[in-house]
Amino acid sequence: MRTRSSRMPHIACLGAVLCAGSAGAWGCASCGCTLSADAAAGYSAQPGLQLTFEYDYINQDQLRRGTGTATPAQVVNNPADPSANGGEIEKQTLNRYLTVGMSYTPTPSWNIDLLVPYVVRSHTTYGVQEQPYSPAETAPDQISGARFSALGDIKLIGSWQGLLPTHNLGLQLGVKLPTGRYGAAIPFDSGPGAGAALVASLQPGTGSTDLILGAYYYQAISQDFDAFINGQFQSAVTHALDRPGNDFRPGNLETVSFGLRYEAHPQWVPQLQVNLSHKSRDQGALADLPDTAGTVAYASPGVEVQVGGALHLFAFVQVPFYRNLDGYQVFPRWTGSVGAAYAF
């Protein structure tokens, strides 16, 4: 089995916590934060310290329901909540995530990753419209918008690779901390809705402390190809917004990724990932209950490039090939991620 000279931690998985969608879009799976950055740079048990940076671009601009696209008229005239007399017509949520990470591997059996995200988000909506739908409801003067840049929720994940003498099977235990602003911290700043609070799922943080469980396995399957599979489960165990009528709990998230790395050229490594995710509904009075769950699958081609002995770069594009979303959600047509890691 090959051994790597450096190791990139699970940076992109952080997006699973941070990509809080709009009232018409649900967090991680809908915004494409399922890329396995660890697999992108190649798993390794090599001891040492590594600093990392990642930039993720996620433009949620396609209105969808179930496995197909949707229209504003459907949102209003056929609402996800049958008891409602209309619905909210989301326009766009543009997310940019800047994540700084530090990975420390004291021995081949242990690793710890610290991931600190910065969220840059703009969101626009036409607001809640009552039946019947009229084109005037989606006129430019009906758009309300919000923009912010803020610290998100920090993640700390420990990995144990001591089950096998080859150190290619690992178990993970981690926590997501409520370091980002949450609740009604950030309001709309333009349009008819100016001054009203953004929904809880759009804030930089969720207000919850989440438990993270995971596992991964990687193996050389030929002279030139490596294969991997990994999975994670994340669930909120405590949440600050817990008062009746003012409560919010993010839904559970499960992700699975698998793929191949082509290792014939050590300086540049093309690869392909398949990323699967499922998110359950958010809960609480502040949650958008009908529109926050679903299942998504992405094909993610990319490449890792070694620049010198200590610096690695990678770039990926995620293209969804299956999505089944509850309610009405704005969804990205594609997402992009670029990153760098420097090993000491």
Secondary structure, DSSP 8 states (H G I E B T S, - for coil): ----S----S-GGGHHHH----TTS-HHHHHT----HHHHH------EEEEEEEEEEEEEEEEEEETEE--HHHHHHS-SSTT-SEEEEEEEEEEEEEEEEEEEEEETTEEEEEEEEEEEEEEEEEEEEESS--GGGGSGGG-EEEEEEEE---EEEEEE--SSTT--EEEEEEEE---S--SS-SB--BSTTTTSB--GGGSS--SEEEEEEEEEEEEE-SSSEEEEEEEEEEEEEEES-EETTEE-B---EEEEEEEEEE-SSTTEEEEEEEEEEEE---BSTTS-GGGS-EEEEEEEEEEEEEETTTEEEEEEEEEEEEEEEEEEEEEEEEEEEEEEEEE-
